[in-house]
Each structure stands twice: as C-alpha cells, then as structure tokens.
Amino acid sequence: MVFGLVGILLVIPNPEIISSLSEVGEQAMQMSMAGGGVVYMILGAAGVFLYAYRTLGLGRALAFLLPSVLISLTSELLGTSTGFPFGHYSYLSGLGYKIAGLVPFTIPLSWFYLGCVAYVLARVGLEVDRKPSLLRHIGAIGLGALLLTSWDFVLDPAMSQTSLPFWYWHKPGAFFGMPYQNFVGWMGTGMVFMSVAALLWKNNPIKLERFPLTVPLIVYLGNFGFATVMSLAAGFSIPVLLGLVLGVTPAVVLWLKGSSASATPLAVEPVAKEVSVASVKVALK
C-alpha cells in the first residue's frame, strides 16, 4: 500500500523523479505501476482467507468467499454493462485481467476481503453467536454492509479522479463525482452476500471464546487509511469525514465490544448429577 501511494501521489505527478532513479529503481517502479494494484488485492484476499481459515475453519471461510466473490462479480458485470446497480462506469487498466472484458478479476477479491472483515467485526461485536436472534443477525448484516460502503465513500472519489484513474463514471454524480446510486448498490450487494454467508453459517456458529478481532480491525483501518491518503491528496475531505463517522468509529466500537465479549466466558449453570448404585449380591462358596 505504501509503495502504491508513493507511486500514485509522488512519482506520477513528478515523472522527473524516475529519471533520477537507478536502473533497478526504474524497473521496480515500472513493475509497481504495472502490477502493484493487482498484487495488493491478491495479498489482501490471501491474508484474510488465511485468517478466516485459521479462526473460522475452512467451511465458514469458503462459505463467505464463494458468495462474496460470485455475487459481487455479478453486480459488477451488471453495473459495467447496464448501469445497475451502481450506475454507468467502466474500468481502466491497472487492476489486472478483465473478466468478460469488463471487470478486473481482482475486484471481487477486494469485495471478499473487506466484506469479510466488516461482517466479522459486526457479527462478533453484536454477539450474534452468543445471543442469537433475528434482530442481531439483521443488525450484523446491515452494519457489515455499512462498514463496507463507508470504505467506498473515501476510496471511490480518489481512485476515479486521481492522475492515474482506475475507473471512470460515464456521467459524474453529485457526490464528488459519484452518483448516489453507487452507495445503494454497495449496500445492497454487501447485504446480499453477507445474508447468504449468514445462512450458510446458521448451523455452524462462531465460537467466541478468545476470538481474535485485531486482524479484521487492522485490515479495515489499513485499507481505510490508504483510501484516506488518496482522497486527501485529491482534495476530498468531506468523504473522509463521512467515512470516519460511519465506518471507522463503528468498526472500533464493534472491535471493543467484540473483544470484551470474547474474553468473558458464558455463565454455565451447575448440573446436578444423580448416580444410582445398584446393589450387587456376591455369592460366596
């Protein structure tokens, strides 16, 4: 992320910097600009999947990976070809091979890894598995989707309007170049695949005892920080403030609540055990 920020914010606006680099430095910078975004998303997805596998188990990890990738890819393909549900937009180069010539294969991976940490923070923070109820399930899905969408508040204006944009809107919208429809699409897509994951996890709840939430928070804040630097460099402060209120603050609160709940064991009622001893007669010769 840091290497990408240096390239996008420092090197591209000042190309003379490249000429001052050594031959190795020039090659490294060219490789970074050509494939840095791809590596960033692949490593993010791999890291979160490893975390999910180690803490949730392979079944739950796959039960989130597959719906999030397939449903987000469907939404992105619809969006880039019809304008629904995000609005009319197109991806440029820089994010890897495009599926059907429309959506880079890395985009569904980013939906997975940010969606996963957002949902885990919301689910554990609301103690869905400790005190299950329909209201808590709905709340976790809604909050998880809100955390995911709040990241896009900050990311989208900068990534579509930087000196090296990665996508563009056919008709710029009212919110710093983005249509409001985009946020509805993000919330809807996130809620759909989180709902599917919740249903798949129904008979296999998370064991909250000492459940580690630090990695999801670090992943969320790290990606939010990347988007924040991009947005502030582009002069977009209001999206950052909105993301801090609707994304970072709830994420930290959920982390605190979830960490506290994970460290508190459930009260177990003593169970009285009655042992009946049958009388045994021993015949002696």
C-alpha positions in Angstrom: 0.0 0.0 0.0 2.8 2.4 0.9 4.7 1.6 -2.3 1.5 2.2 -4.3 0.8 5.6 -2.6 4.4 6.8 -3.3 4.0 5.9 -7.0 0.5 7.4 -7.4 0.9 10.5 -5.4 4.6 11.3 -5.8 6.1 9.7 -8.9 3.2 10.0 -11.4 2.7 13.8 -10.9 6.5 14.3 -10.9 7.8 12.0 -13.7 11.3 13.6 -13.4 11.8 11.5 -10.2 12.0 8.4 -12.3 15.0 9.7 -14.3 16.9 10.2 -11.1 16.5 6.6 -10.0 18.9 3.8 -10.7 18.2 1.2 -13.4 17.0 -1.2 -10.7 14.8 1.6 -9.2 13.3 2.4 -12.6 12.4 -1.3 -13.2 10.9 -1.6 -9.7 8.8 1.5 -10.2 7.6 0.3 -13.6 6.7 -3.1 -12.2 4.9 -1.4 -9.3 2.8 0.8 -11.5 2.0 -2.1 -13.9 1.0 -4.7 -11.3 1.1 -3.1 -7.8 -2.7 -2.8 -7.5 -3.1 -6.5 -8.6 -0.6 -7.7 -6.0 -2.1 -5.5 -3.3 -5.6 -7.1 -3.8 -4.3 -10.6 -4.2 -2.3 -10.4 -1.0 -5.2 -8.8 0.8 -7.6 -11.6 -0.2 -5.0 -14.3 0.6 -4.3 -12.8 4.1 -7.9 -12.5 5.0 -8.7 -16.0 3.7 -5.8 -17.4 5.8 -7.2 -15.6 8.8 -10.7 -16.9 8.2 -9.4 -20.4 7.7 -7.4 -20.4 10.9 -10.1 -18.8 13.1 -13.4 -19.7 11.5 -12.5 -23.0 9.8 -12.3 -24.0 6.1 -16.1 -24.5 5.8 -17.0 -21.0 7.1 -14.1 -19.4 5.1 -15.4 -20.9 1.8 -19.0 -20.1 2.8 -18.1 -16.4 2.8 -15.5 -16.4 0.0 -17.7 -18.0 -2.7 -20.9 -15.9 -2.2 -19.0 -12.7 -1.9 -16.9 -13.3 -5.0 -19.7 -14.6 -7.2 -22.4 -12.1 -6.1 -20.1 -9.1 -6.2 -18.8 -10.2 -9.7 -22.4 -10.5 -10.9 -23.1 -7.0 -9.6 -20.0 -5.5 -11.2 -20.7 -7.2 -14.5 -24.3 -5.8 -14.4 -23.0 -2.4 -13.4 -20.4 -2.1 -16.1 -22.8 -3.4 -18.9 -26.2 -2.0 -17.8 -25.6 0.6 -15.1 -27.4 -1.4 -12.5 -27.0 -1.3 -9.5 -24.1 1.2 -9.2 -24.6 3.5 -12.2 -22.7 3.7 -15.5 -19.0 3.3 -15.2 -16.1 1.5 -16.8 -12.8 0.1 -15.5 -9.5 1.2 -17.0 -6.2 -0.7 -17.0 -4.1 -1.3 -13.9 -6.1 -3.8 -11.9 -5.4 -7.0 -13.9 -7.2 -9.2 -16.4 -10.8 -8.2 -17.1 -13.5 -10.8 -16.9 -15.7 -10.6 -20.0 -13.6 -7.6 -20.9 -15.4 -5.6 -18.2 -14.4 -6.3 -14.6 -10.8 -6.9 -13.4 -10.5 -10.2 -11.6 -9.1 -8.5 -8.5 -12.3 -6.5 -7.9 -14.3 -9.4 -6.5 -11.3 -10.3 -4.3 -11.5 -6.9 -2.7 -15.2 -7.3 -2.1 -14.4 -10.6 -0.3 -11.6 -9.4 2.0 -13.1 -6.1 3.0 -16.6 -7.6 3.2 -15.3 -10.5 5.4 -13.6 -8.3 8.0 -16.5 -5.9 8.1 -19.0 -8.7 8.7 -16.9 -10.5 11.3 -16.4 -7.2 13.2 -20.2 -6.6 13.1 -21.2 -10.2 13.9 -18.8 -10.6 16.8 -19.4 -7.1 18.1 -23.1 -7.6 18.2 -22.6 -11.1 19.9 -24.8 -12.8 17.3 -23.4 -16.2 18.1 -23.5 -15.7 21.8 -27.1 -14.3 22.0 -28.6 -15.3 18.6 -31.7 -13.6 17.5 -33.2 -12.4 14.2 -32.6 -8.8 15.1 -29.0 -9.3 15.9 -28.5 -11.2 12.6 -30.1 -8.4 10.6 -28.1 -5.8 12.6 -24.8 -7.6 11.8 -25.6 -7.8 8.1 -26.6 -4.1 8.0 -23.6 -2.9 10.0 -21.2 -5.0 8.0 -22.6 -3.6 4.7 -22.4 -0.1 6.1 -18.7 -0.5 7.1 -18.0 -1.8 3.6 -19.9 1.1 1.9 -18.2 3.7 4.2 -14.8 2.5 2.8 -16.1 3.3 -0.7 -17.1 6.8 0.4 -13.4 7.5 0.7 -12.0 5.2 -2.0 -14.1 5.9 -5.0 -13.7 9.7 -5.4 -9.9 9.5 -5.4 -9.5 6.3 -7.4 -11.7 7.5 -10.2 -10.3 11.1 -10.3 -6.6 10.6 -9.5 -3.9 11.5 -12.0 -3.9 7.7 -12.9 -7.6 6.7 -12.5 -8.6 3.0 -12.3 -12.2 3.5 -13.3 -14.4 6.4 -14.5 -18.0 7.4 -14.4 -19.7 7.9 -17.7 -21.8 10.7 -16.1 -20.2 12.1 -12.9 -22.6 12.2 -10.0 -23.4 14.7 -7.3 -21.3 13.2 -4.5 -17.8 14.2 -5.5 -18.2 12.7 -8.9 -20.1 9.6 -7.8 -23.8 9.0 -8.2 -25.8 8.3 -5.0 -27.0 5.2 -6.7 -23.5 3.8 -6.3 -23.9 3.7 -2.5 -27.2 1.9 -2.8 -25.6 -0.6 -5.0 -22.8 -1.1 -2.5 -25.1 -1.5 0.5 -27.4 -3.9 -1.5 -24.6 -6.1 -2.8 -22.9 -6.3 0.6 -26.1 -7.2 2.4 -26.9 -9.9 -0.2 -23.7 -11.8 0.1 -23.5 -11.3 3.8 -27.0 -12.7 4.2 -26.1 -15.7 2.1 -23.0 -16.3 4.3 -25.1 -15.9 7.5 -27.5 -18.6 6.2 -24.6 -20.9 5.4 -23.1 -20.3 8.8 -26.5 -20.9 10.5 -25.7 -24.4 11.8 -22.1 -23.7 12.4 -21.8 -20.6 14.7 -18.6 -18.9 15.6 -17.0 -19.9 18.9 -16.4 -16.6 20.6 -14.0 -17.7 23.3 -10.9 -15.6 22.9 -11.9 -14.8 19.3 -9.2 -12.6 17.7 -10.6 -9.4 16.2 -7.4 -7.4 15.9 -6.6 -8.7 12.3 -10.1 -7.6 10.9 -9.7 -4.2 12.5 -6.1 -3.7 11.2 -7.2 -4.8 7.7 -10.2 -2.4 7.7 -8.2 0.5 9.1 -5.3 -0.1 6.8 -7.4 0.0 3.7 -9.4 2.9 5.0 -6.1 4.7 5.6 -4.9 4.0 2.1 -8.2 5.5 0.7 -7.9 8.5 3.1 -4.4 9.4 1.9 -5.6 9.2 -1.7 -8.7 11.3 -1.0 -7.0 14.0 1.0 -4.3 14.3 -1.7 -7.1 14.8 -4.2 -8.7 17.5 -2.0 -11.7 15.4 -0.9 -12.1 15.9 2.9 -15.9 15.5 3.3 -15.9 11.9 2.1 -13.1 11.2 4.6 -15.1 12.7 7.5 -18.2 10.8 6.4 -16.2 7.6 6.4 -14.7 8.3 9.8 -18.2 8.7 11.3 -19.9 5.8 9.5 -17.0 3.4 9.1 -14.0 3.8 11.4 -16.0 4.8 14.5 -18.4 1.9 14.4 -15.6 -0.5 13.5 -13.6 0.5 16.6 -16.7 0.3 18.8 -17.5 -3.2 17.5 -13.9 -4.3 18.0 -14.0 -3.1 21.6 -17.4 -4.8 22.3 -16.4 -8.0 20.5 -13.0 -8.2 22.2 -14.7 -7.7 25.6 -17.4 -10.3 24.8 -14.9 -12.9 23.6 -12.9 -12.6 26.8 -16.0 -13.1 29.0 -17.0 -16.7 29.4 -20.7 -17.6 29.4 -22.1 -18.4 32.7 -22.7 -22.1 33.0 -25.4 -23.4 35.3 -24.3 -26.3 37.5 -25.8 -29.5 36.6 -26.8 -31.9 39.3 -25.8 -35.4 38.6 -27.5 -38.3 40.3 -25.7 -41.6 40.3 -27.7 -44.6 41.2 -25.8 -47.5 42.6 -27.3 -50.9 42.1 -26.9 -53.3 44.9 -24.7 -56.3 44.0 -25.0 -59.6 45.7 -21.9 -61.7 45.8 -22.3 -65.4 46.4 -19.5 -66.9 48.3 -18.8 -70.6 48.2 
